Amino acid sequence: MNNRQIFLQHLAQTSTAPIGIEMVKAAGIYIYDAEGKKYIDGIAGFSVANIGHSNPKVIDAIDEQIKKYMHLIVYGEFIQQPQTAYAKLLTDNLPTSLNCVYFTNSGAEATEGAMKLAKRVTGRTKIFSFKNAYHGSTQGALSLMGDEYWRNSFRPLLPEIYHYNYNQQEILDNLDEHVACVVVEIIQAEAGIKTPDTKWLQALHKKCKEKGVLFIADEIQSGFGRTGTLWAFEQFNIVPDILLLGKALGGGMPLGAFIADKNLMATLTHQPVLGHITTFGGHPVSCAAGKAAFEELINNHYIKSIQQKQDFVLKKLSSKHIQNIFYHGLWFAIQFNNTETAHAIIKKCIDKGLITDWFIFAPDCLRLAPPLIIDEEALNTVCEIILNSINEVCN
């Protein structure tokens, strides 16, 4: 059997039509297949590779840590320098109330941990989330997902989860002292890069404070500079009670985190003890890689150029066949007249050497979220591939 046959037969499939290209190498903004073809990674591994692939500083950090030790014991027992160093770096770059990090294996696990923390802190059981929201696929996170199509096959899910329309008044009217938390993507990712009205988001944050409801901000995709600031919540002048991170957090290695004030996080240590526990969360190699990647992001000032790159793409992508472009920073949802057209254009882009994809709740949109290190010359190539693909499909 060749690798493709093994892939289809012996690896669990997530869809009936995977991209199915055998990749053998990745460096910078490029990935390479088994036949030597080079592709621009137009989605940065779904916002994981914000500083690109195979960054030398990240590789050195991984190599150095592997030589010392890898897994030792369940998370939270031994003092491990990669965890403490990365936690300190993260909290140094966050508001003072976000000062305590719980490392997990993934963003979905961060969501799970934050939901438990909110129930433990408030003693309440209701959770509010949003339609067209995505916070992960584990059963608790799936309960938050804002679309019945994705939830229905896996019921029963968690009770007392209520879904509201994003950017609408209804959630403000229903928020009361019985709600443990509101879980909100600062920028709705899988809805196709939907940005909230600033006054609405601030009003939601204020109402949470008034009612003792924890405000949980999901920045699993939007964090680490994707939107033009280190954290998207900075642009709306709010500070969440709990912050969810993942994707770029590990610098290419698996890592997630939920971050809160130490006084909140301490409630997981008693009644019961081990209120939240993980074996591999905060793996020392992942923490070493993530810290190195975060330092690269900050030290090279990549975020400062995001606005310029955003404007460049918006100026270049002009076509009568584009219905709309939703965007925030170096993060775009390019909408076409229907799903079939969008998917045909996506396939054509991949054939031409640009890796792109669609959105769970916006399948009529093409996803563009390249590594933040991409320069304008490469961005120009990306835009030309998209425009040429549009012309071939639509004309």
Backbone torsions as a table, in degrees:
resi	resn	phi	psi	omega
1	MET	NA	137.8	174.0
2	ASN	-84.6	174.5	-175.2
3	ASN	-62.9	-34.3	178.9
4	ARG	-65.3	-43.4	178.9
5	GLN	-63.7	-41.7	177.5
6	ILE	-62.8	-43.5	178.9
7	PHE	-56.6	-47.0	-177.1
8	LEU	-74.7	-31.5	-175.2
9	GLN	-89.9	-39.5	-168.0
10	HIS	-114.4	-1.9	172.4
11	LEU	-112.2	131.4	179.8
12	ALA	-59.8	133.8	-177.3
13	GLN	-97.1	144.7	178.9
14	THR	-99.4	-11.6	175.8
15	SER	-154.1	170.8	178.1
16	THR	-84.2	-4.7	-176.9
17	ALA	-141.0	66.5	175.7
18	PRO	-66.6	158.2	178.6
19	ILE	-57.4	-43.6	167.8
20	GLY	71.4	26.5	175.1
21	ILE	-95.5	132.4	179.2
22	GLU	-82.2	110.5	-179.0
23	MET	-96.6	141.4	-175.6
24	VAL	-125.2	-11.2	-175.6
25	LYS	-159.7	150.2	174.2
26	ALA	-146.0	136.9	178.6
27	ALA	-154.9	129.4	-179.9
28	GLY	62.8	-125.5	179.9
29	ILE	-93.4	3.2	-172.7
30	TYR	-111.9	148.8	168.2
31	ILE	-129.5	152.6	-170.7
32	TYR	-127.9	138.4	179.5
33	ASP	-93.2	178.4	-174.4
34	ALA	-66.1	-18.7	178.6
35	GLU	-95.2	4.7	177.8
36	GLY	89.3	3.3	179.0
37	LYS	-73.9	138.0	-178.3
38	LYS	-101.4	135.0	178.3
39	TYR	-123.4	142.0	167.0
40	ILE	-80.2	129.5	178.0
41	ASP	-81.4	96.1	-176.2
42	GLY	-81.5	-0.3	178.0
43	ILE	-127.0	4.4	175.4
44	ALA	52.2	41.4	-178.6
45	GLY	59.7	39.2	-172.9
46	PHE	57.0	55.8	174.1
47	SER	66.7	17.8	174.2
48	VAL	-80.9	-46.1	-172.2
49	ALA	-91.6	58.5	-179.1
50	ASN	-61.4	-32.4	176.9
51	ILE	-102.5	19.9	178.8
52	GLY	86.7	178.4	-178.1
53	HIS	-93.7	146.3	170.9
54	SER	55.6	41.2	176.6
55	ASN	-60.2	129.8	-176.1
56	PRO	-57.3	-37.7	180.0
57	LYS	-65.7	-37.5	178.6
58	VAL	-68.7	-44.1	178.9
59	ILE	-61.5	-41.9	178.4
60	ASP	-62.3	-40.8	180.0
61	ALA	-64.7	-40.5	177.2
62	ILE	-63.5	-47.8	-178.5
63	ASP	-60.3	-43.1	-179.6
64	GLU	-65.2	-41.2	-178.3
65	GLN	-71.3	-39.5	179.0
66	ILE	-58.2	-36.5	-179.0
67	LYS	-70.2	-21.7	179.5
68	LYS	-88.0	-58.7	176.1
69	TYR	-172.9	158.7	172.6
70	MET	-112.7	-116.5	-178.2
71	HIS	-74.9	138.4	179.2
72	LEU	-119.0	-49.3	-173.2
73	ILE	-164.1	169.0	178.6
74	VAL	-55.6	151.4	-179.1
75	TYR	-56.9	138.1	171.0
76	GLY	96.8	2.3	-179.5
77	GLU	-103.1	-59.0	177.7
78	PHE	-83.8	150.1	169.3
79	ILE	-80.3	116.9	-178.2
80	GLN	-121.4	119.3	-173.1
81	GLN	-55.0	-40.5	178.5
82	PRO	-59.6	-36.1	178.7
83	GLN	-71.3	-47.9	-176.6
84	THR	-66.1	-39.0	-178.6
85	ALA	-66.2	-41.3	-178.9
86	TYR	-72.7	-38.9	177.4
87	ALA	-59.7	-40.9	179.1
88	LYS	-65.9	-42.1	179.6
89	LEU	-64.3	-43.3	179.1
90	LEU	-61.8	-50.8	-176.1
91	THR	-68.5	-26.4	174.2
92	ASP	-66.6	-20.0	-178.3
93	ASN	-111.2	22.8	178.1
94	LEU	-130.7	163.2	174.0
95	PRO	-57.5	155.3	-172.1
96	THR	-61.8	-25.6	-179.9
97	SER	-77.1	-14.6	176.2
98	LEU	-101.3	78.1	-167.5
99	ASN	-120.2	3.7	-176.3
100	CYS	-136.9	124.6	-172.0
101	VAL	-108.3	132.3	168.2
102	TYR	-113.1	110.0	-179.5
103	PHE	-80.4	137.8	177.6
104	THR	-124.9	-176.6	177.4
105	ASN	-82.7	-24.4	-171.4
106	SER	-158.1	171.7	175.9
107	GLY	-66.1	-38.0	178.5
108	ALA	-61.2	-41.8	178.5
109	GLU	-67.3	-31.7	174.4
110	ALA	-63.3	-41.5	176.3
111	THR	-59.8	-47.2	179.5
112	GLU	-58.2	-46.9	-179.1
113	GLY	-63.6	-39.6	-179.8
114	ALA	-67.5	-37.3	177.1
115	MET	-62.5	-44.0	177.3
116	LYS	-63.1	-42.6	-179.8
117	LEU	-60.9	-43.6	-179.1
118	ALA	-62.6	-41.6	177.4
119	LYS	-65.1	-40.8	-178.2
120	ARG	-66.8	-42.8	-177.1
121	VAL	-69.2	-44.9	-172.5
122	THR	-91.1	-22.1	-173.6
123	GLY	71.3	15.8	-178.3
124	ARG	-109.1	167.4	-174.5
125	THR	-121.3	-21.1	-178.5
126	LYS	-76.1	141.0	175.5
127	ILE	-131.7	133.0	176.7
128	PHE	-104.6	136.6	173.1
129	SER	-141.6	-166.8	-169.0
130	PHE	-127.2	149.4	172.3
131	LYS	-64.5	145.4	-177.0
132	ASN	63.8	25.8	176.0
133	ALA	-97.8	149.6	174.6
134	TYR	-134.3	124.3	-178.8
135	HIS	-128.9	9.4	-178.0
136	GLY	127.8	173.6	-173.5
137	SER	-116.4	0.8	171.8
138	THR	-67.9	165.6	-167.4
139	GLN	-65.6	-35.2	176.0
140	GLY	-68.5	-47.4	177.9
141	ALA	-63.7	-38.1	177.4
142	LEU	-62.9	-33.5	177.7
143	SER	-62.1	-28.0	178.2
144	LEU	-81.1	-21.4	-173.6
145	MET	-57.8	135.1	-170.4
146	GLY	-93.2	49.7	176.1
147	ASP	-161.7	125.9	-174.9
148	GLU	-67.3	-28.8	178.7
149	TYR	-55.1	-42.0	-176.4
150	TRP	-81.0	-25.0	-176.1
151	ARG	-89.2	-33.9	-161.9
152	ASN	-60.3	-37.4	-176.1
153	SER	-70.0	-11.3	-173.6
154	PHE	-117.2	15.0	177.6
155	ARG	-71.7	153.0	5.4
156	PRO	-79.4	140.6	175.6
157	LEU	-107.0	-167.4	-177.7
158	LEU	-65.1	138.1	176.4
159	PRO	-78.0	167.9	173.0
160	GLU	60.5	34.1	170.4
161	ILE	-104.4	126.8	-175.7
162	TYR	-121.6	130.6	-175.4
163	HIS	-107.0	131.1	-178.4
164	TYR	-123.8	160.8	176.1
165	ASN	-72.5	133.4	177.4
166	TYR	-66.7	138.5	175.1
167	ASN	72.1	19.3	-177.6
168	GLN	-120.7	158.6	-173.7
169	GLN	-70.5	-26.2	-168.9
170	GLU	-54.7	-40.6	-178.5
171	ILE	-65.3	-34.8	177.9
172	LEU	-65.5	-36.4	-179.5
173	ASP	-70.5	-26.5	-174.4
174	ASN	-102.9	-5.9	-178.5
175	LEU	-74.1	121.6	-178.1
176	ASP	-143.0	-171.1	-173.5
177	GLU	-73.0	0.3	178.4
178	HIS	-97.2	-3.3	-176.2
179	VAL	-94.0	131.1	178.2
180	ALA	-77.9	-44.6	-175.1
181	CYS	-160.2	159.7	168.0
182	VAL	-115.2	128.1	179.3
183	VAL	-107.6	118.8	-172.8
184	VAL	-137.1	131.6	167.0
185	GLU	-75.5	126.3	178.5
186	ILE	-60.4	-42.9	167.8
187	ILE	-117.3	121.2	179.3
188	GLN	-69.6	113.9	-172.4
189	ALA	-77.8	-64.7	-173.0
190	GLU	-73.7	-7.5	171.2
191	ALA	-77.5	-7.2	179.8
192	GLY	100.4	46.5	175.8
193	ILE	56.2	65.3	179.1
194	LYS	-100.0	124.1	-175.6
195	THR	-100.0	136.2	-179.1
196	PRO	-77.3	155.8	167.9
197	ASP	-68.5	131.3	-174.5
198	THR	-58.7	-45.1	-178.2
199	LYS	-63.8	-38.5	178.9
200	TRP	-64.7	-46.5	-178.5
201	LEU	-64.9	-39.7	177.9
202	GLN	-66.9	-37.5	177.6
203	ALA	-65.9	-39.1	177.4
204	LEU	-64.4	-43.9	178.7
205	HIS	-61.6	-44.0	179.8
206	LYS	-64.2	-42.9	-179.5
207	LYS	-64.0	-37.9	176.1
208	CYS	-59.6	-44.5	179.3
209	LYS	-61.1	-43.9	-177.2
210	GLU	-64.3	-35.5	-174.8
211	LYS	-99.1	3.3	-179.7
212	GLY	70.6	26.6	-179.9
213	VAL	-94.8	132.5	179.4
214	LEU	-76.9	133.5	179.3
215	PHE	-96.6	109.2	-178.7
216	ILE	-103.2	118.1	-179.7
217	ALA	-100.7	120.8	176.2
218	ASP	-90.1	107.4	175.3
219	GLU	-117.5	34.4	-178.3
220	ILE	-62.5	-40.4	175.9
221	GLN	-96.5	-33.7	-172.1
222	SER	-82.9	-14.9	-175.8
223	GLY	-72.9	170.5	175.6
224	PHE	64.2	43.0	167.9
225	GLY	90.6	-6.9	-174.4
226	ARG	-55.8	-35.2	-174.3
227	THR	-95.8	1.4	179.3
228	GLY	106.2	-9.9	168.3
229	THR	-130.8	163.1	-176.3
230	LEU	-55.7	-46.0	176.8
231	TRP	-124.3	137.3	-178.4
232	ALA	-63.7	-32.3	-176.4
233	PHE	-63.1	-22.5	178.4
234	GLU	-59.9	-32.2	-175.7
235	GLN	-73.2	-11.4	-176.8
236	PHE	-115.0	7.9	176.3
237	ASN	55.1	44.9	173.8
238	ILE	-130.4	160.7	174.5
239	VAL	-129.6	118.6	-180.0
240	PRO	-69.8	160.0	173.0
241	ASP	-78.0	-34.7	177.5
242	ILE	-135.3	134.9	179.6
243	LEU	-114.6	131.5	177.7
244	LEU	-103.4	129.8	178.6
245	LEU	-129.6	154.8	176.3
246	GLY	-171.7	-147.6	175.9
247	LYS	47.7	-103.1	-175.7
248	ALA	-68.7	-11.7	-177.9
249	LEU	-54.3	-36.0	-175.4
250	GLY	-95.0	3.2	178.5
251	GLY	61.7	24.9	-177.5
252	GLY	110.5	-13.6	175.5
253	MET	-98.9	155.7	-178.8
254	PRO	-70.3	124.1	-178.9
255	LEU	-166.2	138.7	172.3
256	GLY	-137.1	174.4	177.7
257	ALA	-163.6	147.6	162.2
258	PHE	-119.6	137.8	-169.7
259	ILE	-127.1	132.8	-178.5
260	ALA	-150.7	-175.3	174.3
261	ASP	-73.4	147.0	-178.6
262	LYS	-55.2	-38.5	-179.2
263	ASN	-64.5	-36.3	175.6
264	LEU	-69.6	-48.0	-175.3
265	MET	-63.3	-28.1	-178.4
266	ALA	-64.0	-19.7	-179.4
267	THR	-67.6	-16.6	178.5
268	LEU	-81.9	-1.1	-176.2
269	THR	-95.4	-7.3	-176.2
270	HIS	-151.0	156.2	177.8
271	GLN	48.9	56.6	7.6
272	PRO	-97.5	160.0	167.2
273	VAL	-62.2	151.6	-176.2
274	LEU	59.4	44.4	-178.8
275	GLY	-60.0	-25.1	171.5
276	HIS	-146.9	132.3	-173.4
277	ILE	-145.3	150.0	179.9
278	THR	-150.8	144.6	177.5
279	THR	-79.3	-53.6	-171.8
280	PHE	-101.8	-3.6	178.3
281	GLY	-57.5	137.1	-178.4
282	GLY	69.0	32.8	179.3
283	HIS	-52.4	133.3	-174.3
284	PRO	-57.8	-34.1	178.5
285	VAL	-69.7	-40.4	177.2
286	SER	-64.3	-41.2	179.2
287	CYS	-66.0	-40.2	178.2
288	ALA	-63.3	-43.1	178.9
289	ALA	-65.1	-44.9	-178.8
290	GLY	-62.9	-42.2	178.8
291	LYS	-62.6	-43.5	179.5
292	ALA	-63.5	-40.3	179.3
293	ALA	-66.5	-41.5	179.2
294	PHE	-63.4	-41.9	177.6
295	GLU	-63.0	-39.7	176.8
296	GLU	-62.5	-42.2	179.6
297	LEU	-60.6	-45.8	-176.8
298	ILE	-73.9	-47.8	-173.4
299	ASN	-66.9	-28.6	-178.7
300	ASN	-96.1	2.6	171.7
301	HIS	55.9	35.2	179.8
302	TYR	-60.7	-31.7	-175.1
303	ILE	-65.7	-29.1	-177.4
304	LYS	-62.8	-24.1	-176.9
305	SER	-96.0	0.7	-174.5
306	ILE	-63.3	-44.1	-179.7
307	GLN	-59.2	-44.5	179.8
308	GLN	-62.4	-42.5	179.7
309	LYS	-68.3	-38.7	175.5
310	GLN	-57.6	-49.3	-177.8
311	ASP	-64.6	-35.4	178.2
312	PHE	-61.4	-47.3	-179.6
313	VAL	-63.2	-44.9	-178.9
314	LEU	-62.1	-35.5	179.1
315	LYS	-71.2	-37.6	-175.8
316	LYS	-77.1	-36.4	-172.9
317	LEU	-84.8	82.5	178.8
318	SER	-122.6	118.4	179.3
319	SER	-156.9	141.3	178.4
320	LYS	-66.2	-16.3	-178.1
321	HIS	-88.8	-9.8	175.6
322	ILE	-84.6	119.5	-178.5
323	GLN	-76.7	-37.7	-177.5
324	ASN	-166.1	158.4	171.1
325	ILE	-129.0	115.2	174.1
326	PHE	-96.5	137.5	-172.0
327	TYR	-156.4	159.0	171.3
328	HIS	-162.3	103.3	-174.5
329	GLY	73.4	-141.8	-179.8
330	LEU	-91.5	60.5	-169.8
331	TRP	-156.3	112.1	-169.8
332	PHE	-132.3	144.1	168.0
333	ALA	-120.6	110.2	-175.1
334	ILE	-98.5	111.2	-170.0
335	GLN	-93.5	136.3	175.9
336	PHE	-115.7	179.1	-170.9
337	ASN	-72.5	-18.1	175.5
338	ASN	-161.8	170.1	-176.6
339	THR	-65.5	-40.6	-178.0
340	GLU	-60.6	-42.7	178.5
341	THR	-64.2	-45.6	-179.6
342	ALA	-59.1	-45.3	-177.1
343	HIS	-69.3	-33.8	175.8
344	ALA	-65.9	-39.7	178.2
345	ILE	-68.3	-40.6	177.1
346	ILE	-59.2	-45.9	178.5
347	LYS	-62.2	-41.4	179.3
348	LYS	-64.3	-39.9	177.3
349	CYS	-60.4	-44.8	179.5
350	ILE	-61.7	-43.2	177.5
351	ASP	-58.4	-33.3	-177.6
352	LYS	-88.7	1.2	174.6
353	GLY	100.5	22.6	175.8
354	LEU	-125.1	116.7	176.8
355	ILE	-80.5	120.9	176.7
356	THR	-144.1	-178.6	-176.6
357	ASP	-163.9	-171.6	-179.6
358	TRP	-114.3	-172.6	-178.5
359	PHE	-117.5	145.2	-177.3
360	ILE	-56.1	-44.6	-177.2
361	PHE	-104.2	6.0	177.5
362	ALA	-141.2	66.0	-175.7
363	PRO	-69.4	-8.1	175.9
364	ASP	-90.1	10.3	-179.2
365	CYS	-117.9	142.5	172.6
366	LEU	-90.8	133.0	-178.3
367	ARG	-89.0	131.7	173.0
368	LEU	-134.4	113.6	-179.9
369	ALA	-152.5	68.8	-175.2
370	PRO	-70.7	167.3	173.7
371	PRO	-53.2	143.7	-177.2
372	LEU	-65.8	-16.2	-179.0
373	ILE	-80.5	-7.0	-176.6
374	ILE	-59.0	139.5	178.6
375	ASP	-98.1	174.4	-174.2
376	GLU	-68.7	-30.4	177.7
377	GLU	-62.5	-45.7	178.4
378	ALA	-69.1	-37.3	176.6
379	LEU	-62.1	-36.9	176.9
380	ASN	-62.8	-41.8	176.5
381	THR	-61.2	-43.6	177.9
382	VAL	-56.9	-49.1	-178.1
383	CYS	-64.8	-38.9	178.2
384	GLU	-63.9	-40.4	178.2
385	ILE	-62.9	-43.4	179.4
386	ILE	-62.9	-47.2	-178.0
387	LEU	-65.5	-40.3	178.0
388	ASN	-65.3	-38.6	178.7
389	SER	-65.9	-40.6	176.7
390	ILE	-60.1	-46.2	-178.1
391	ASN	-62.9	-39.8	-178.6
392	GLU	-70.1	-34.2	-179.0
393	VAL	-80.6	-38.9	-169.0
394	CYS	-98.4	-14.6	-177.8
395	ASN	-106.0	NA	NA
